[in-house]
């Protein structure tokens, strides 16, 4: 029941205590959890930008519809997708598989060629949409880990990606921002912390066949 209690504890934090900073051990757990998130084909078309800089956070707030969580959070996590998942990217992934698992070329070649053919023939917007879905998987995973670690978080789609990309120079890194997750510790006067969760009855959301 511990995980259920943790999920009951979490909520989308509306006001952070800007005087409290997350210890590095918590950040290390979250970055490892991000890296261990399941992704389609295992390709990990994602990168996580970890921001712990009040000047940058303040600048990003104006591109987040002035949501103060971005400025006040201990850290801000920006989930980004790779702008290109091409032959070189896929080949590098399979080289990593070979190095870590010592899998033979005979086994890897058909799957690698299949993925290269599939991705090189997909329209770029289709690849971007696929990659963005992986970012949502990663955020969902981190929200659970945050709850288990008693780290407060506020998942956000409400920001201007183009402006984030510009401020963080993401284009130069071949990345595009997709999601934002301010993290830290809730303020004592955040009234939302005491609100009861509103969820449909489980009998209406789970179908057992």
C-alpha positions, 0 to 999 in steps of 0.5 A: 500500500505504500505506493498508493499512499504516496500517490494519494499524497501527491498533487499538482503543486501550485506553490513551491517553497522557494527557500527549500532546495532538493538535495542532489541525491533526490535529483540523482534518483530522478535522473536515473529513473528518467533514463530507466523509463520504458520507451518504444523499441528502447530507442530513448528519443529523449533528453532531460534538461535539469535547470537549477538556476533562478535567473533562467527559471525567472526568464522561463516563467514569462514563457510559461503563462507566468505560472510562478511554479517555474520561478519558485521550484527548486529545479525545473525539468524540461522533457525534450525530444530528439529532432532526428531519429535517423539511420545514424541514431538507430545504428548507434542504439544497436551498437550500444546493444551489441556492446552491452549484451554482446548480441551477435550481428546476425541477430541484430541486423534484421531488426536494425534494418527494419527500424531504419527502413521504417523511420526513414520513410516516416514523415517528420511530424509522425516521428515527432509525435511518436517521440512526444509520446515517449516523453509523456511516458517518462513524465508519468514515470517521474511523477510516480518516483517523485511521489515515492521520494516525497518530492513535490511536482507540477506537470505542465503543458502550459508553456511556449516550446519555441521560447523554451527552445530559444532560451535553452539553445535546444535547437543547437542540441538537436532537441525540442521541448515537449513537457515541463516539470517544476519540482521541489517542496510545497509551500506551507500555504499552498491551499491545494495541498489539502484538497481531497482528490477528485477521481471517478469511482474505480468501478467506472475506470477499470474494466475487468473481462 
